[in-house]
Amino acid sequence: MEEDLDSLARLLEGDFAWRLAGGMAISASLGRYYRRHTDIDIEVEGSNLGRLVEKARAEGYGLFSRGVVARLGTTTMMFHFVPLTEAETLTGRWGAIRLARVRDDGSILPRVRLHDWIDVHVYWIKDGVSVFHNGMRAPATLLNGVEVVTNSGRTIRAVDVRQVLAFKKFYFSVMDRYDKRMINRYLLEQRALVSAAEEIHNA
C-alpha cells in the first residue's frame, strides 16, 4: 500500500491540498489493503481544482467526466468518459471527474498501476460544512482522518472514514456494502480502544 500511495504523493506534489478518499482511505485507516482496489479516489477543494488539473496534465493525464451508461446487476457498472476542458471543470456541471493517463491522441490508456485512474471529488466549504459536487454535505472536520507516511517520507492525509461512509450511502453494490461493513467494524474497534484507554486512565 505504501508504494502505491508514494507514487500518488509524487504525482500530486504541489502547492495545493488534497485528501485521500474512498476505499483507499479505508485501507489507510486499517493500515492494510482489505480488498482489491481498481482506482484511487481523492478529494480537493474547488479553489484548488485548477492547480490539480494543471499538475495532472503535465504528468500525462487527461480530464474526463465519468457518466454511468448502465448498471449490470448489483456489482458492475459501465461508464463512458467524456473529455473535459479546464474551463468546463470550473462550471460545476460535470458530476464525477476522472483523471486518467492518456495517449498522444487523448484516448485513455489501460490501467496498469493503481494511480493511473484517479477519481476526483470536488467540494466547497460553507459555514463549516463540506458541500460536494453531488450535493452531499458533511462536517468539514471529517476532511481530516489518519495520516500515512509513504516509503519516501511523504505524508498523505486521508479523510475520516465516517465521511467515506456518508458517500457510500449513495451506492449499493456488493463492494460498497463490504466497504460499509469494514468502516463500521473499524469504528467499533476504535471506540473499544478509546474506552479501554479511559478505563486505564481512570483506574
N, C-alpha and C positions, 0 to 999 in steps of 0.2 A: 504493500500500500504506500509506503514512504517513497518508493521510486516513482510511482505514478503521480503522487502529489508534488514531488520535487520537480518533475517535468512541467506540471501545470504552473507551479510557482515561477519557474524560469520563464515560461511563455508569457505570463501576465504581469511580470515585474514592471512596475511603473509608478507614476505619481498619482495613482487613483486607488481607491479602496474597493475591495470585492470580498465576498464571503462564499465559502464552500457550502453547498446546499444539497437537497435531495438525498438519495441513498448513500452517497459518499459522505455526507455529513453524519449519517447514522454510523457508518463504518468508522469515521474519525472518532466519534464518541465512544464506540466499543473498543477501539484500538486494533481492529482487525476487519478483514472482509468477512461478511456473513452470507453473501450471495455474489453471484457474478454480476458485474455492472457493465452496461453497454455504452454508457457515455458519462459525462460529468456535468452536474448542474452547479451553477454559481448564481449569486445574487449581486446586483450592482445598483447603486442609486442613480436615478435618471440623469443627474448632473454630471456623472462620471461615464455615462454610456459612450459619448463621442470619443473620449480618450481610450476606452477599452476597444472600441471598433478600430480606431487608428492603429493601435498596437497589434491587434489580431490580423488586420490586413497586411501589415508589414511582415508578419510571420507566415504569410501564405494561406490565410483563412479567407473564406467568403462569408457573407452575412445573408441569412435566409429566414423567411417566415415559415414556421412549421405548422402546417394545417393537417387535420385528420381527414383522410379520404374515406376510410371505412374502418369499422371495428369488427374484428373477426373473433367472435366468442368473447370470453372474459379475459383472455391472456394476450391477445395480439392486436395491434392497431397498424393500419397502413397510413403512411404520411406522404404528403407531397411537399416539396421545398421550393418556395418562390424567392428568387434573389431580391434583396432589398438594397436600396441606395442608402448612404449615410443620412441624407435628408429625410428619407421615409422613416428611419428608425426613430427620429425625434418627434414624429407626429403622434405616436401612441396608438396607432390604428392597426398594428400588425399582429397582435396576440403574442404567442410564444416565439422566441428568437433562437436560432441555432447558428453557432459558429462552426464551420466545417472546413477542413483542408480541401483546397480546390486545385484542379489542373490549370494550365495556362488558358484554356478556353472557358474557364469559370465553372466547369462541371465538378460535382462533388467526388472526391476520392473515396474509395472504400476505407472503412475504419480499420486501422492496424493497431494503433495504440489507443488507450482509453481516452486521452485528451484530444484525439483527432476530431471528435464531435463534442461540442460544449453547448449545453442549453443554458440560455441566459434569462433570468427572471429579473425584471426591472421594477423598482419601487420608488416611491417618493414619500418622504417623511412629513406628516402633517399633524401638528399637535401631539407629538409623542407616539404617533401610530404610523406603521409602515403600510402604505397603500400600494398594492401590486397591480401590474398591468391587467390581470384577470379579474380585478375587483376585490380580491381577498384583502383583508385587513388583519393586522396583528400588532401587538405592542412592540415598539421599536427596541425595547430591551431584549427581545428574543433574537435580534441580529447577532448577539454575542454569545456564542456557545464555547466549545472547547478550542484550545489552540493546539496545533500539530507542528512539531519541528521536523523538517524533512532531513534527508540524508546529508544535504549540503549546508544545513544550519538555517535555512529559510523558515520563516514562521507563517503558517496559514491559519486564519481564523474561520471556524465553521459556525453556522447558525445553530441556535439552540434546537434540539430535536423536537421540542414542542411546536416550533414553527413548521418543521417538516410535517409533523402530524396534522397541523391545520391544513396544509396543502393537500395531504393525502386524503382528506375527507372529500375532495372533489373527484377522486379516482377509485375504481372498484375492481381492478384486475387482480388476479391471484397474487402477482408480485406486490401490488400495493397493499393488499391485505396482510401479506407476510411482513412487509415493512412496518405496518402499524403494530403488529404483534411484537416485533423486535423493539420498537420505540417504547411501548408500554412496559415490556419486560425490563428495559434499561431504566426507565423512570422508577419502577418499583424497587429495583436494586439500589438506585441512588438514594431513595427515601429510606431504605433499610440501613444504608451506610450512615446517613445523617443521624438517624435515630440511635444507632449503636454508639456513634461518637458523642452524642448528647448524654447518653446514659453513663459513658465513661467519665465525661466531664463533670457530671453531677454526682458521681459516686463519692 
